[in-house]
Amino acid sequence: MPDSELAVGGLVPFTTIDFPGRLAAVVFCQGCPWRCTYCHNPHLLPPGPGKMAWPDVLDWLATRRGLLEGVVFSGGEPLMQRGLAAAVGEVRALGFATALHTAGAYPDLLAGVLPLVDWVGFDVKAPFGEYASVVGCDAGPAARAALEMLLASGVAHEVRCTVPAGLDGEGLDRLRAEVDALAIPHLKLQASRPRAVLCLGRSGCDL
């Protein structure tokens, strides 16, 4: 598969909760560089071609014009894919509003996508100095840089944290202090569902 083509690991044809105020479809991008201890979509972790061809998804979306208002790019980690910006642009050309779910693994790639999206759901994993305990590597600096870029862009967003089992009250206080320092008015907290740590033959992160 060309690097410019989106690897699609799944598709939800209708959602009312993943893009605030919009009826939307969700495109799940294949691949993630992190190994979060509570990952809800472990089948999307390995990089690869995915299960659906992007041109087929795009053709299907064309039939949804007038029925859906938006398209959400989720994952996995959508920013892992070089073809993301082009794919978002193609969806916008069909007349849809666009949204991105990301943890900010690749700030440089986020810079090329932000002008093309209407809303971002940004996942903060832990206090920025403690990312390794949750995602498997020291990814906090990249995540913070991406979050600062999002805040400076003016794109509508929500900042949230799926609270890992090991993040106690003091850890949450540290995280809230870091969020407050970035002038983020609200941090949405979500409960995690612990699972066994996956062993997929990889160590660390591709940052």
C-alpha positions as CSV (number, residue, x, y, z in Angstrom):
1,M,0.0,0.0,0.0
2,P,1.4,3.5,-0.8
3,D,2.4,5.7,2.1
4,S,0.0,8.3,0.8
5,E,-3.0,6.0,1.2
6,L,-4.8,5.7,4.5
7,A,-4.7,2.3,6.3
8,V,-8.3,1.7,7.6
9,G,-8.7,-0.8,10.4
10,G,-12.5,-0.3,10.9
11,L,-15.5,1.9,10.3
12,V,-18.4,2.9,12.4
13,P,-21.1,4.2,10.0
14,F,-23.0,6.3,12.5
15,T,-22.2,8.0,15.8
16,T,-23.7,10.8,17.9
17,I,-21.0,10.9,20.6
18,D,-17.6,11.1,18.8
19,F,-18.0,14.5,17.2
20,P,-19.8,17.0,19.4
21,G,-22.9,18.4,17.8
22,R,-22.6,16.3,14.6
23,L,-24.0,13.1,13.2
24,A,-20.8,11.4,12.0
25,A,-19.0,8.3,10.8
26,V,-15.8,7.1,12.5
27,V,-12.8,5.9,10.4
28,F,-10.4,3.9,12.6
29,C,-6.8,4.2,11.4
30,Q,-4.6,1.2,11.7
31,G,-1.4,1.4,13.8
32,C,-0.2,3.1,16.9
33,P,3.4,3.7,18.2
34,W,2.4,3.4,21.9
35,R,1.3,0.5,24.0
36,C,-1.1,2.0,26.6
37,T,-1.8,-0.4,29.5
38,Y,-5.6,0.0,29.1
39,C,-5.9,0.2,25.3
40,H,-9.5,-0.4,24.2
41,N,-8.6,-1.1,20.5
42,P,-5.6,-3.5,20.7
43,H,-6.4,-4.9,17.2
44,L,-5.5,-1.5,15.8
45,L,-2.1,-1.4,17.3
46,P,0.0,-3.2,14.7
47,P,0.8,-1.1,11.7
48,G,-0.2,-2.5,8.3
49,P,-2.6,-2.1,5.4
50,G,-5.7,-2.4,7.6
51,K,-8.9,-4.2,6.7
52,M,-10.6,-1.8,4.4
53,A,-9.3,0.0,1.3
54,W,-9.4,3.8,1.7
55,P,-10.9,4.4,-1.9
56,D,-13.8,2.1,-0.9
57,V,-14.4,4.0,2.3
58,L,-14.3,7.3,0.4
59,D,-16.8,5.9,-2.2
60,W,-19.1,4.9,0.7
61,L,-18.8,8.3,2.3
62,A,-19.9,9.9,-1.0
63,T,-23.2,8.0,-0.6
64,R,-23.7,9.4,2.9
65,R,-23.8,13.1,1.8
66,G,-26.9,14.7,3.1
67,L,-27.3,12.0,5.7
68,L,-24.1,12.5,7.8
69,E,-22.6,15.8,8.8
70,G,-19.1,14.8,9.7
71,V,-16.3,12.2,9.7
72,V,-14.0,11.4,12.6
73,F,-10.5,10.0,12.2
74,S,-9.7,7.9,15.2
75,G,-7.4,4.9,15.9
76,G,-5.0,3.6,16.8
77,E,-3.1,6.9,16.3
78,P,-4.2,8.6,13.1
79,L,-1.0,10.8,13.1
80,M,1.1,7.6,12.5
81,Q,-0.1,7.7,8.9
82,R,1.6,9.9,6.3
83,G,-1.6,9.9,4.2
84,L,-3.8,11.4,6.9
85,A,-3.8,15.0,5.7
86,A,-4.6,14.0,2.2
87,A,-7.5,11.7,3.4
88,V,-8.9,14.5,5.6
89,G,-8.8,16.8,2.6
90,E,-10.6,14.3,0.5
91,V,-13.4,14.1,3.1
92,R,-13.7,17.8,3.3
93,A,-14.0,18.0,-0.5
94,L,-17.1,15.8,-0.1
95,G,-18.6,18.5,2.1
96,F,-18.2,16.8,5.5
97,A,-17.0,18.5,8.7
98,T,-13.9,16.7,10.0
99,A,-12.7,15.7,13.5
100,L,-9.5,14.0,14.8
101,H,-9.0,11.8,17.9
102,T,-5.3,11.9,18.8
103,A,-2.8,11.6,21.6
104,G,-0.3,13.9,19.8
105,A,2.4,11.3,19.1
106,Y,3.7,13.2,16.1
107,P,3.6,17.0,16.5
108,D,5.1,17.7,13.1
109,L,2.3,15.7,11.4
110,L,-0.3,17.3,13.5
111,A,0.8,20.7,12.1
112,G,-0.3,19.7,8.6
113,V,-3.6,18.3,9.7
114,L,-4.9,21.0,12.1
115,P,-5.9,23.5,9.3
116,L,-8.1,20.7,7.9
117,V,-10.1,19.7,10.9
118,D,-13.0,21.3,12.7
119,W,-12.6,19.6,16.1
120,V,-10.0,17.6,18.0
121,G,-10.4,15.2,20.9
122,F,-6.9,15.2,22.5
123,D,-6.0,12.3,24.8
124,V,-3.5,13.2,27.6
125,K,-2.2,9.9,29.1
126,A,-0.5,11.1,32.3
127,P,1.6,13.9,33.7
128,F,4.0,14.6,30.9
129,G,7.0,13.4,32.8
130,E,5.3,10.1,33.6
131,Y,4.2,8.9,30.1
132,A,6.6,5.9,30.1
133,S,4.5,4.1,32.8
134,V,1.4,4.3,30.7
135,V,2.5,4.2,27.0
136,G,5.8,2.4,27.3
137,C,8.2,5.1,26.4
138,D,9.1,8.7,27.2
139,A,6.6,10.3,24.9
140,G,5.5,13.2,27.2
141,P,7.6,15.9,25.5
142,A,6.0,15.1,22.1
143,A,2.5,15.0,23.6
144,R,3.0,18.3,25.3
145,A,4.3,20.0,22.1
146,A,1.3,18.6,20.2
147,L,-1.1,19.9,22.8
148,E,0.5,23.3,22.8
149,M,0.2,23.4,19.0
150,L,-3.5,22.5,19.2
151,L,-4.2,25.2,21.8
152,A,-2.4,27.8,19.7
153,S,-4.3,26.8,16.6
154,G,-7.7,28.0,17.8
155,V,-9.3,24.7,16.5
156,A,-12.2,23.6,18.7
157,H,-11.2,20.8,21.0
158,E,-11.7,18.7,24.1
159,V,-8.8,17.6,26.3
160,R,-9.4,14.3,28.1
161,C,-7.6,11.6,30.1
162,T,-8.5,8.0,30.4
163,V,-7.3,7.4,33.9
164,P,-4.9,4.4,34.1
165,A,-5.0,2.2,37.1
166,G,-1.7,3.3,38.4
167,L,-2.5,7.1,38.4
168,D,-3.4,7.9,42.0
169,G,-4.9,11.0,43.4
170,E,-1.5,12.7,43.7
171,G,-0.8,11.9,40.0
172,L,-4.1,13.4,39.0
173,D,-3.3,16.5,41.0
174,R,0.0,16.8,39.1
175,L,-1.8,16.3,35.8
176,R,-4.4,18.9,36.6
177,A,-1.7,21.4,37.6
178,E,0.0,20.9,34.2
179,V,-3.3,21.3,32.4
180,D,-4.0,24.5,34.4
181,A,-0.6,25.9,33.5
182,L,-1.6,25.5,29.8
183,A,-4.8,27.5,30.5
184,I,-7.0,24.6,29.6
185,P,-10.3,25.3,31.4
186,H,-11.5,21.7,31.7
187,L,-10.0,18.2,31.7
188,K,-12.5,15.4,31.0
189,L,-11.7,12.3,33.0
190,Q,-12.7,8.8,31.7
191,A,-12.5,5.5,33.5
192,S,-10.2,2.9,32.0
193,R,-10.7,-0.9,31.8
194,P,-7.5,-2.6,32.7
195,R,-6.2,-5.4,30.5
196,A,-3.2,-7.6,30.2
197,V,-0.2,-5.9,28.6
198,L,0.1,-7.0,25.0
199,C,3.4,-8.5,23.7
200,L,3.5,-7.8,20.0
201,G,7.2,-8.2,19.4
202,R,8.0,-4.5,19.7
203,S,9.5,-2.5,22.4
204,G,9.5,1.3,23.0
205,C,7.9,3.8,20.6
206,D,8.5,4.9,17.1
207,L,8.9,8.6,17.8
